[in-house]
Amino acid sequence: MIPSHSSPRVDAAGKVTGTTLYPGDITLPSLLHGKVLFSHQPHARMTAIDLRAAEAVPGVVAIFTAPDVPVNEYGLILPDQPVLVGLGSAKPGCDVSRWEGDQVALIVAETEEAAALARDKIAITWEPLPIITDMAEAMRDELIINPDYDTNILQHYRIRKGDMAVGWAAADVVVESEYTLPYQEHAYLQPEAAVSFIDDNGRVTVQIAGQWTVEDQMQVAHALDVPLEKVRIMYPAIGGAFGGREDMSLQIVMALAALRLHERGIRRPVRVIWTRPESIMGHHKRHAGTIRTRWGATKEGKITAVSAECYLDSGAYAYTSTKVLGNLHLTVTGPYEIPHAHIDSYTILTHNPPGGAFRGFGGPQGALAAETQMNKLAEALGMDPVALRLKNVLREGSLTTVQTPPPAGISMAEVIADCATAAEWHSDQKPASGHQFSSVQSLRPNTQALRHGRGFACAFKNIGFSFGFPERCDATIEIHGRGEIEKVVLRHGGADVGQGAHTVFRQMAAAALFVSEEIVVMELSDTATSGDSGSASASRLTWMAGNAIRGAAARALAAWEAEERPAVGHFRYEPPRTQMFDEQTGKSTPNFTYGYVAEVVDVTVDLETGHLHVDRVVCADDVGKAINPTLIEGQIEGAIVQAFGYAVMEDLQVRDGRIQNPFLSQYLIPGIKDIPTRVDSVILEYPDPLGPWGVRGMAEMPYLPLAPALVAAIHNATGVWFHEIPLMPYKVVQKLREHGLGA
């Protein structure tokens, strides 16, 4: 067994002292500087472009536009987006901007100032085209938004289980609601930045923050029409990702610049650093959307039927919308056994900012609806919310809404019960007192206006890629020494996006080889030395990497016993295969394992101002095996703070396809005085039968139940249900006043 041990982070010293280099810190000799020109057009056709004034700016070295891109397309799932919008592409439709963040040109100059000046002197004539921002209008297909598709319904999934007429007839109580889901900006601390050059082996090299080196490599090679081995992707330190770095930002255009400059005899590196507004405009968001859903139950508390219609706004391009939709499709019915289900889920193309991967990947949207419906059922039935869940929760042998049993090792019931115990749920359903805060800090709290409440929610989510994707993870281990093992080299592609993955990689390698961590050195996140790790997403990296590292370690030890020096072991781990939803019924085995979480939230509500203060969150998370407990606590606390922002204060404003608040002074993320006063991390260890040492992925799980638990706590405090987030004070006040509170 691997010991639970909070080893210090391998990157701690460098980050504390400032010696760690992020992409924007890399300053190579003879460095050139670049600027990206965005279209700023949600929908318009380019009819003319004039570079002459820009090219005349002193210090400008080159300007690259659409004709410079050999294969002018990219996309993580479907290649439906131009690398550069403009005239002269072989692929039809590349002259049309369908998103204000579409890129038009990359300007390379001796200084950032020269590049910026030249960018502003590029003259473009745009023909405005109709802008469709409403999903219902887009679904009518009167105007097709992306010519790669013949409909604006990018994806439609169905679930048809049981007989709905029977299910509704058996229901003594029915609750029906509509939920409005907002965008969310990733707001990672490090804006997009990259350095590109031709390395000593003639490879087009890009140093950038990403989540999957091999995927970046493949997309760059495709767009540049060069062999895969001629592209090298390297990840320096990464200042946060949360799914926002899964898709392309600067990878392709920076590789393009290095290649074209080299062809002109210019062997100088190029660096681009986006500003915060460029970052906010230039990458995708958590999907906005709507869920309409209806749940029925018997008076004894057994769910009889669930129906739902789910709509996510994809923007003009696919990004990972179909995968996000798939996870929403599963989680909108919660971790419950439901005999009769009728679900339709859609992701729709519009001219709004694109939706894509964000921590939880459709799970937060689904959990908000499912868990609020469960809490509403509990109220309607006069039942305890925890007891209601335990009556219906999926267990070994249960059938999910996709008509297959969950993978072995399901622990949802245990997690619910353990969370309730840790929070002393049954001893204090409604706290008599909570935090005494004032919405205006210079004034004393008005205790007469404060109400305190408590709410419960739980969730489950896939670990690993879903729906038939050929999941895999490579690891290579070299053992060096003579009579004794003196050094171990681990080569792995997995990205450490701040979660501490590389620290855990070293712990797992040491445990698999029965050696000290101090002799393990790592070569990581570089396509020149490491294989295909898959993405740092879907809560998969520790789970997949651990299985790959164990396999590589076993092979290296066998080579060591055979007296090979150095002893090398390579292993590719492939988990059990999954299946896509059946087109008509949704029947499938969508995932090979899941994570399970439950939370209790205590909140104080100011009836006068609508401000909320979360006093305490108890989060029970089944991690299977806690390899590094301190890192797990950090993931729980970070996820809860990020989910709090989503639920309460992050309010991205989009009008006519354009983001209205692209600054962190306008788009507010939680500060130190906003976040929950106390987070109790309850680390549970119910082993996953397939996980390395029993490990489960967990980094997304604590995010999922926060919003519905908070909504339930507010209802417990005020008697008012909320169906739209974020819970901005003015929205809370308006709803409270409608119910005669706080006036």
C-alpha positions in Angstrom: 0.0 0.0 0.0 1.0 3.6 -0.6 1.3 5.6 2.6 -0.8 8.8 3.2 1.9 11.4 3.5 1.7 15.2 2.8 5.0 15.5 1.0 5.9 19.1 0.3 5.1 20.2 -3.2 7.9 19.8 -5.6 7.3 23.3 -7.0 6.9 25.1 -3.6 10.3 26.6 -3.2 10.4 28.0 -6.7 7.0 29.5 -6.5 7.6 31.0 -3.1 11.0 32.5 -4.1 9.8 33.7 -7.5 12.4 31.6 -9.4 9.7 29.5 -11.1 9.1 30.6 -14.7 5.7 30.9 -16.2 5.4 31.3 -20.0 5.3 35.1 -19.7 8.5 35.1 -17.7 10.6 33.3 -20.3 12.9 35.8 -21.8 15.2 34.3 -24.4 18.1 36.0 -26.2 17.1 38.1 -29.2 13.4 37.9 -28.2 10.8 39.3 -30.5 7.4 40.3 -29.3 3.9 39.7 -30.6 0.4 40.9 -30.5 -2.8 39.2 -31.6 -5.5 41.1 -33.4 -9.0 39.9 -32.5 -11.9 40.4 -34.8 -14.2 42.0 -32.2 -17.0 40.9 -34.5 -19.6 38.5 -33.2 -20.8 38.0 -36.8 -19.3 39.7 -39.8 -17.6 38.9 -43.1 -14.3 40.4 -43.9 -14.3 42.1 -47.3 -10.9 43.8 -47.3 -7.8 43.9 -45.2 -4.9 46.4 -45.7 -1.6 45.7 -43.9 0.5 48.5 -45.5 0.3 51.1 -42.7 0.9 48.3 -40.1 3.9 47.0 -41.9 5.4 50.5 -42.1 5.6 50.8 -38.4 9.3 50.9 -37.3 10.3 47.7 -35.7 7.7 45.4 -37.3 9.2 42.2 -38.4 6.3 40.3 -39.8 2.5 40.1 -39.9 0.8 36.7 -40.3 -2.8 36.4 -41.5 -5.1 33.7 -42.8 -3.2 32.9 -46.1 -0.2 32.0 -44.0 -2.0 29.1 -42.3 -1.7 25.9 -44.4 -4.8 24.2 -42.9 -6.9 27.0 -41.5 -9.0 25.0 -39.0 -8.8 23.6 -35.4 -11.0 22.3 -32.6 -10.6 19.9 -29.7 -13.5 17.7 -30.8 -14.4 19.0 -34.3 -12.2 21.2 -36.5 -14.8 23.8 -37.0 -13.0 27.1 -36.2 -10.5 29.1 -38.3 -7.0 29.6 -36.8 -7.1 33.1 -38.4 -10.2 34.6 -39.8 -9.5 36.4 -43.1 -9.4 36.3 -46.9 -7.4 33.8 -48.9 -8.0 30.5 -47.0 -8.5 27.3 -48.9 -11.3 26.3 -46.5 -14.6 28.1 -47.3 -16.1 30.3 -44.6 -12.9 31.4 -43.0 -13.6 35.0 -44.0 -16.4 35.2 -41.5 -15.9 36.0 -37.8 -18.5 34.2 -35.7 -17.2 35.2 -32.3 -15.7 38.4 -31.1 -12.6 36.5 -29.9 -11.8 35.1 -33.3 -8.2 35.9 -34.2 -7.3 37.7 -37.3 -3.6 38.4 -37.3 -0.4 38.0 -35.3 2.0 40.9 -35.5 5.7 40.3 -34.6 8.0 43.2 -33.8 11.1 44.2 -32.0 9.0 45.6 -29.1 5.6 45.1 -27.6 4.9 48.8 -28.3 5.6 48.5 -32.0 3.5 45.3 -32.3 0.6 47.0 -30.5 0.9 50.1 -32.7 1.0 48.0 -35.9 -2.0 46.0 -34.7 -4.0 49.2 -34.4 -3.1 50.3 -37.9 -4.4 47.2 -39.6 -7.4 48.4 -41.7 -10.2 45.9 -42.1 -13.6 46.3 -43.8 -16.3 44.2 -42.2 -19.7 43.4 -43.6 -22.0 43.1 -40.6 -24.1 39.9 -40.5 -27.2 39.0 -38.4 -26.3 38.2 -34.8 -28.2 35.4 -33.1 -27.8 35.2 -29.3 -31.1 33.5 -28.3 -31.0 29.7 -28.2 -34.7 29.3 -29.1 -34.2 31.5 -32.2 -31.1 29.6 -33.1 -32.9 26.3 -32.9 -35.3 27.4 -35.6 -32.3 27.1 -38.1 -33.5 30.1 -40.1 -29.8 31.1 -40.3 -27.1 28.5 -40.0 -24.4 29.9 -37.8 -21.5 27.6 -38.7 -21.2 26.2 -42.2 -19.5 23.0 -40.9 -23.0 22.0 -39.7 -26.4 21.8 -41.3 -28.2 22.8 -38.1 -27.6 25.0 -35.1 -28.4 22.1 -32.8 -24.9 20.9 -32.3 -26.0 17.9 -30.2 -29.2 16.4 -28.9 -29.0 13.6 -26.3 -32.0 11.5 -25.1 -32.8 9.3 -22.2 -36.0 7.2 -22.4 -36.3 4.8 -19.4 -39.5 3.2 -18.2 -43.0 4.5 -18.8 -43.6 8.1 -17.9 -47.4 7.7 -17.7 -46.9 5.0 -15.0 -44.3 7.1 -13.2 -46.5 10.2 -13.0 -49.6 8.2 -12.0 -47.6 6.7 -9.1 -46.5 10.1 -7.8 -48.2 11.7 -4.8 -46.1 14.8 -5.0 -44.7 16.6 -8.1 -42.3 19.5 -8.2 -41.6 21.4 -11.3 -39.0 24.2 -11.8 -36.9 26.1 -14.3 -33.3 26.9 -13.6 -31.2 29.7 -15.2 -27.5 29.0 -15.5 -24.9 31.7 -15.9 -21.6 32.0 -17.7 -18.5 31.7 -15.6 -15.0 33.1 -16.4 -12.0 30.9 -15.5 -10.1 33.9 -14.1 -6.9 31.9 -13.7 -4.1 34.0 -12.2 -1.8 33.6 -15.2 -3.3 35.1 -18.4 -2.4 33.3 -21.7 1.2 33.7 -22.8 3.6 31.7 -24.9 7.1 31.6 -26.3 7.9 29.9 -29.7 11.1 29.1 -31.6 12.8 26.4 -33.6 14.8 24.1 -31.3 18.2 22.5 -32.0 16.5 19.5 -33.6 14.5 21.6 -36.1 11.2 21.2 -34.2 8.7 24.0 -34.1 8.6 24.5 -30.3 5.9 26.3 -28.2 6.3 26.9 -24.5 2.9 27.5 -23.1 0.4 26.7 -20.3 -1.9 24.0 -21.3 -3.6 20.8 -20.1 -2.7 18.2 -22.7 0.7 18.4 -24.5 0.0 15.7 -27.1 -3.4 17.2 -28.0 -1.8 20.6 -28.5 0.9 19.0 -30.6 -1.6 17.3 -32.8 -3.6 20.4 -33.4 -0.5 22.5 -34.2 0.8 19.8 -36.6 -2.6 19.6 -38.3 -3.0 23.4 -38.8 0.7 23.8 -40.0 0.5 20.6 -42.1 3.8 19.4 -40.7 4.7 15.9 -39.3 3.8 15.4 -35.7 7.4 14.8 -34.7 8.3 18.3 -36.0 6.2 19.9 -33.3 7.3 20.2 -29.7 5.0 21.4 -26.9 6.5 22.2 -23.5 4.6 23.3 -20.4 6.5 25.5 -18.0 4.8 26.5 -14.7 1.0 26.8 -15.2 -0.9 29.5 -13.3 -4.3 27.7 -13.1 -6.4 26.1 -15.8 -9.8 24.7 -14.6 -10.6 23.5 -18.2 -9.9 26.9 -19.7 -6.6 25.8 -21.2 -7.9 22.6 -22.9 -8.6 24.4 -26.1 -6.2 26.4 -28.3 -5.3 30.0 -27.4 -1.8 30.8 -28.7 -0.5 27.4 -29.5 -1.1 27.4 -33.3 -0.4 31.1 -34.1 2.8 31.0 -32.1 4.0 27.9 -33.9 3.0 29.5 -37.1 5.2 32.5 -36.3 8.2 30.4 -35.4 7.9 28.4 -38.6 7.4 31.3 -41.0 10.1 33.4 -39.5 12.5 30.4 -39.8 11.6 30.1 -43.5 12.6 33.7 -43.9 15.9 33.1 -42.3 15.0 34.7 -38.9 15.9 32.3 -36.0 14.6 34.4 -33.2 12.1 33.4 -30.5 8.8 35.2 -30.2 6.8 35.9 -27.0 3.1 37.0 -26.7 1.4 37.8 -23.4 -2.3 38.5 -23.3 -3.7 41.3 -21.1 -6.5 40.4 -18.8 -9.2 41.8 -21.1 -7.7 39.8 -24.0 -7.8 36.6 -21.8 -11.4 37.2 -20.7 -12.5 37.8 -24.3 -10.2 35.2 -26.0 -11.1 31.9 -24.3 -14.3 30.0 -23.7 -16.5 30.1 -20.6 -18.6 27.8 -18.5 -21.8 27.2 -20.5 -24.8 29.4 -19.8 -28.1 27.6 -20.1 -31.5 26.7 -19.0 -32.9 23.5 -17.4 -36.7 22.8 -17.1 -37.4 19.8 -15.0 -40.2 17.9 -13.2 -39.8 15.3 -10.4 -42.4 13.0 -8.9 -42.3 10.9 -5.7 -44.6 8.8 -3.5 -45.6 9.9 -0.1 -43.2 7.4 1.3 -40.4 9.3 -0.5 -39.6 7.1 -3.5 -38.9 8.9 -6.7 -41.2 7.7 -9.4 -40.4 9.9 -12.5 -38.1 12.6 -13.7 -38.4 14.6 -16.9 -36.0 17.4 -18.0 -35.2 19.6 -20.9 -31.6 21.0 -20.8 -30.2 23.7 -23.1 -26.6 24.9 -23.2 -25.2 27.8 -25.2 -22.3 26.5 -27.2 -21.4 29.7 -29.0 -20.4 29.4 -32.6 -18.0 26.5 -32.3 -18.0 23.1 -30.7 -15.1 23.3 -28.3 -16.0 20.6 -25.7 -19.7 21.3 -25.7 -20.9 17.8 -26.6 -18.9 16.3 -23.7 -20.1 18.9 -21.3 -23.6 18.3 -22.4 -23.1 14.6 -21.9 -22.1 15.1 -18.3 -25.1 17.4 -17.7 -27.3 14.8 -19.3 -26.2 12.3 -16.7 -26.1 14.5 -13.6 -29.4 16.3 -14.1 -31.1 13.3 -12.6 -28.6 13.1 -9.7 -27.1 10.0 -8.1 -30.5 8.4 -7.7 -32.3 5.3 -8.9 -35.2 6.6 -11.0 -37.6 4.0 -12.6 -39.0 6.4 -15.2 -37.0 9.1 -16.9 -37.5 11.2 -20.0 -34.6 13.6 -20.7 -33.7 15.8 -23.7 -30.5 17.7 -23.6 -29.3 20.1 -26.3 -26.3 22.3 -27.0 -27.0 25.1 -29.3 -24.8 27.2 -31.6 -25.1 31.0 -31.2 -22.9 34.1 -31.7 -22.3 34.3 -27.9 -18.9 33.6 -26.4 -18.1 29.8 -26.8 -18.9 27.4 -24.0 -16.3 24.8 -23.1 -14.6 22.9 -20.3 -14.7 24.3 -16.8 -14.2 22.5 -13.5 -17.1 20.1 -13.1 -17.7 19.9 -16.8 -21.6 20.1 -16.9 -21.9 18.7 -13.4 -22.5 22.0 -11.5 -25.3 22.8 -13.9 -26.9 19.4 -13.5 -26.4 19.2 -9.7 -28.0 22.6 -9.2 -31.2 21.4 -10.8 -31.2 17.8 -9.4 -30.3 18.7 -5.8 -32.7 21.6 -5.6 -35.5 19.4 -6.9 -34.6 16.8 -4.2 -34.7 19.5 -1.5 -38.1 20.7 -2.8 -39.4 17.1 -2.7 -38.2 16.8 0.8 -40.1 19.9 1.8 -43.3 18.9 0.0 -43.2 15.4 1.6 -42.2 16.8 5.1 -39.2 14.5 5.0 -35.6 15.1 6.1 -33.5 15.8 3.0 -30.8 13.4 4.0 -33.3 10.6 4.7 -35.0 11.2 1.3 -31.6 10.9 -0.4 -30.8 7.7 1.3 -34.1 6.2 0.2 -33.3 6.8 -3.4 -29.5 6.9 -3.8 -27.7 4.6 -6.3 -26.2 1.5 -4.7 -24.4 -1.6 -5.9 -26.6 -3.2 -8.5 -28.9 -0.2 -9.0 -29.8 0.8 -12.5 -28.9 4.3 -13.6 -31.1 6.4 -15.9 -29.0 5.1 -18.8 -30.2 1.6 -17.8 -26.9 0.1 -16.7 -25.5 -0.3 -13.2 -22.9 2.1 -11.8 -19.3 0.8 -11.7 -18.4 -1.3 -8.7 -17.3 0.5 -5.6 -20.1 3.1 -5.5 -20.0 4.9 -2.1 -22.7 7.6 -2.5 -24.8 6.4 0.4 -21.8 6.2 2.7 -20.7 9.7 1.7 -24.1 11.2 2.4 -24.3 9.6 5.8 -20.8 10.5 6.7 -21.3 14.1 5.7 -24.5 14.4 7.8 -22.7 12.9 10.8 -19.7 15.3 10.4 -22.0 18.3 10.2 -24.2 17.1 13.0 -27.1 17.5 10.6 -29.7 15.8 12.7 -28.8 17.6 15.9 -29.2 21.2 14.6 -31.4 21.4 11.5 -31.5 25.2 11.6 -28.7 26.9 13.5 -30.1 29.3 16.1 -27.2 31.7 15.5 -24.7 32.3 12.7 -22.2 34.9 11.6 -23.2 38.4 12.7 -22.1 40.4 9.7 -22.9 43.8 8.3 -23.3 44.4 4.6 -21.8 47.8 5.1 -18.6 47.2 7.1 -18.5 50.6 8.7 -21.9 49.9 10.4 -22.8 47.5 13.1 -24.7 44.3 12.1 -28.5 44.7 12.2 -29.1 41.4 13.9 -32.9 41.9 13.5 -32.4 41.6 9.7 -30.2 38.5 9.7 -31.6 35.0 9.2 -29.6 31.8 9.5 -30.1 28.5 7.5 -28.6 25.2 6.6 -28.8 23.2 3.4 -27.7 19.8 2.1 -26.7 18.5 -1.3 -24.7 15.7 -2.9 -23.4 14.8 -6.3 -21.5 12.3 -8.4 -19.4 12.8 -11.5 -17.3 10.9 -13.9 -13.6 10.3 -13.4 -11.8 10.0 -16.7 -13.0 10.6 -20.3 -16.4 9.3 -21.2 -18.7 8.2 -24.0 -16.4 5.8 -25.9 -13.3 8.0 -26.0 -10.2 5.8 -26.3 -8.8 6.8 -22.8 -5.1 6.2 -22.2 -2.1 7.3 -20.2 1.7 6.7 -20.7 4.5 6.6 -18.2 8.2 5.7 -18.6 10.5 4.9 -15.7 14.3 4.5 -15.8 16.1 2.9 -12.8 19.8 3.9 -12.5 22.5 2.3 -10.3 24.8 -0.7 -9.9 24.1 -2.9 -7.0 21.5 -0.6 -5.5 18.9 1.8 -7.0 20.6 5.2 -6.9 18.3 7.2 -9.1 14.9 6.9 -10.7 13.8 9.0 -13.7 10.0 9.4 -14.3 8.9 10.7 -17.7 5.3 11.7 -17.8 3.2 14.1 -19.9 0.7 15.1 -17.2 0.2 18.8 -16.6 0.5 20.3 -13.1 -2.0 23.1 -13.4 -1.6 24.1 -9.8 -3.2 21.0 -8.2 0.0 19.4 -7.1 0.0 16.5 -9.6 3.7 16.4 -10.1 4.2 16.0 -6.3 1.8 13.1 -6.3 3.5 11.5 -9.4 6.8 11.4 -7.4 5.1 9.9 -4.4 3.4 7.2 -6.5 6.7 6.4 -8.4 8.6 6.1 -5.1 5.9 3.8 -3.6 5.7 1.6 -6.7 9.5 1.1 -6.7 9.8 0.9 -2.9 12.4 3.7 -2.9 12.7 7.1 -1.2 11.1 10.1 -2.9 14.4 12.0 -2.8 16.0 9.8 -5.5 13.1 10.3 -8.0 13.7 12.9 -10.6 11.1 13.8 -13.2 11.0 14.9 -16.8 7.5 16.2 -17.4 5.1 17.8 -19.8 7.4 17.9 -22.9 6.4 16.0 -26.0 10.1 15.5 -26.8 10.5 13.3 -23.7 7.1 12.2 -22.5 4.2 10.3 -24.0 0.5 10.8 -24.1 -0.8 11.4 -20.6 -4.2 12.6 -21.6 -5.5 15.9 -20.2 -5.3 17.3 -16.8 -9.1 17.3 -16.6 -12.1 15.2 -15.8 -10.6 14.5 -12.3 -8.6 11.8 -14.1 -4.9 12.6 -13.8 -4.0 11.0 -10.4 -6.2 8.0 -11.2 -4.8 7.4 -14.7 -1.2 8.4 -14.0 -1.1 6.2 -10.9 -2.2 3.2 -13.0 0.4 4.0 -15.7 3.2 4.7 -13.2 2.5 1.4 -11.4 2.7 -0.5 -14.7 5.9 1.3 -15.8 7.4 0.6 -12.4 6.7 -3.1 -12.6 8.3 -3.4 -16.0 11.3 -1.3 -14.9 11.8 -3.6 -11.8 11.6 -6.7 -14.0 14.3 -5.2 -16.2 16.4 -4.3 -13.1 16.1 -7.9 -11.9 17.3 -9.0 -15.3 20.3 -6.8 -14.7 19.6 -4.3 -17.4 21.3 -0.9 -16.7 19.6 1.4 -16.9 16.4 -0.6 -16.4 13.6 1.0 -18.4 9.9 0.3 -18.2 7.2 1.9 -20.4 3.5 1.3 -19.8 0.3 2.6 -21.4 -2.7 2.2 -19.1 -6.1 1.8 -20.8 -9.1 1.6 -18.5 -12.3 -0.3 -19.4 -14.0 1.0 -22.5 -17.1 3.2 -22.3 -20.0 3.8 -24.6 -21.8 6.7 -26.2 -25.5 7.1 -25.4 -27.9 5.2 -27.6 -29.4 7.8 -29.9 -33.0 6.9 -29.0 -32.9 5.6 -25.5 -29.6 6.9 -24.0 -28.7 3.4 -22.9 -24.9 3.2 -22.4 -22.0 2.5 -20.1 -20.9 6.2 -20.2 -18.0 6.0 -17.6 -15.7 3.5 -16.0 -15.7 5.1 -12.5 -17.1 8.0 -10.6 -16.4 10.3 -7.7 -18.8 11.0 -4.8 -19.3 14.1 -2.6 -21.8 15.6 -0.2 -21.9 19.0 1.5 -23.7 20.9 4.2 -23.7 24.7 4.0 -24.6 27.1 6.8 -25.5 30.6 5.7 -26.5 34.0 7.1 -28.8 36.1 5.0 -29.3 39.9 5.4 -33.0 40.4 4.6 -32.5 44.2 4.1 -29.6 44.1 1.6 -29.7 40.6 0.1 -26.1 40.0 1.1 -25.1 36.4 2.0 -22.4 35.1 4.3 -21.4 31.5 4.2 -20.5 30.6 7.8 -19.4 27.0 7.3 -19.2 24.3 4.6 -18.7 20.7 5.6 -17.5 18.8 2.5 -17.3 15.0 2.6 -15.3 13.7 -0.4 -14.5 10.1 -1.1 -11.0 10.1 -2.4 -10.5 6.3 -2.3 -7.0 6.7 -0.9 -5.5 9.9 0.4 -2.0 10.0 -1.0 -1.3 13.6 0.0 -4.0 14.8 2.4 -2.7 18.4 2.4 -3.1 18.7 -1.3 -6.6 17.1 -1.1 -7.6 19.8 1.5 -6.3 22.4 -0.9 -8.4 21.1 -3.7 -11.5 20.9 -1.5 -11.1 24.5 -0.2 -10.2 25.8 -3.7 -13.2 24.1 -5.3 -15.6 25.5 -2.7 -14.3 29.0 -3.1 -14.6 28.8 -6.9 -18.1 27.3 -6.6 -19.0 30.1 -4.2 -18.0 32.6 -6.8 -20.2 30.8 -9.4 -23.2 30.7 -7.0 -23.0 34.2 -5.5 -21.0 36.9 -7.3 -19.4 36.1 -10.7 -21.6 37.9 -13.2 -20.3 37.9 -16.7 -22.4 40.3 -18.8 -22.9 39.5 -22.5 -24.8 41.7 -24.8 -25.2 41.2 -28.6 -22.5 38.6 -28.5 -20.0 40.9 -26.7 -18.6 40.6 -23.2 -19.4 43.9 -21.4 -17.1 43.5 -18.3 -13.7 42.1 -19.4 -11.8 43.4 -16.4 -11.4 41.8 -12.9 -12.5 45.2 -11.5 -15.9 44.6 -13.2 -16.1 40.8 -13.1 -15.7 40.1 -9.4 -14.2 36.9 -8.1 -14.2 36.0 -4.4 -11.8 37.9 -2.2 -10.6 37.0 1.3 -13.5 38.7 3.0 -16.1 37.1 0.7 -15.2 33.4 1.1 -16.8 31.0 3.6 -15.5 31.5 7.1 -14.9 27.9 7.7 -14.5 24.8 5.5 -14.3 21.4 7.1 -12.7 18.9 4.8 -14.0 15.4 5.5 -11.6 13.0 3.6 -13.2 9.6 3.1 -11.4 6.5 1.9 -13.7 4.0 0.3 -11.4 2.3 -2.3 -12.1 2.4 -6.0 -11.6 -1.2 -7.2 -9.9 0.1 -10.4 -8.0 3.0 -8.9 -4.3 2.7 -8.2 -4.0 1.9 -4.4 -7.8 2.4 -4.4 -7.4 6.1 -5.4 -10.4 8.1 -6.8 -10.1 11.4 -8.6 -11.6 14.2 -6.6 -10.6 17.7 -7.7 -13.9 18.6 -9.3 -16.2 16.9 -6.8 -16.4 19.5 -4.1 -17.5 22.1 -6.6 -20.7 20.4 -7.6 -23.0 20.5 -4.5 -22.1 24.0 -3.3 -24.7 26.0 -5.2 -27.7 23.7 -4.5 -26.7 23.3 -0.8 -26.5 27.1 -0.6 -29.9 27.6 -2.3 -31.3 25.1 0.2 -29.7 26.9 3.1 -31.2 30.2 2.0 -34.6 28.6 1.7 -34.2 27.2 5.2 -33.4 30.7 6.4 -36.1 32.6 4.5 -38.6 30.2 3.1 -37.8 31.4 -0.5 -36.5 29.2 -3.3 -34.0 30.7 -5.8 -33.8 29.3 -9.4 -31.2 31.6 -10.9 -27.6 32.2 -10.0 -25.4 34.1 -9.3 -27.2 35.2 -6.1 -26.3 38.9 -6.5 -27.6 41.0 -3.6 -30.1 42.9 -5.9 -31.5 39.6 -7.1 -31.9 38.3 -3.6 -33.5 41.5 -2.4 -36.0 41.5 -5.3 -37.0 37.9 -4.6 -37.3 38.5 -0.8 -39.5 41.5 -1.4 -41.8 39.5 -3.6 -42.3 37.3 -0.6 -42.8 40.1 1.8 -39.4 39.8 3.5 -37.1 42.6 4.6 -39.3 45.5 3.6 
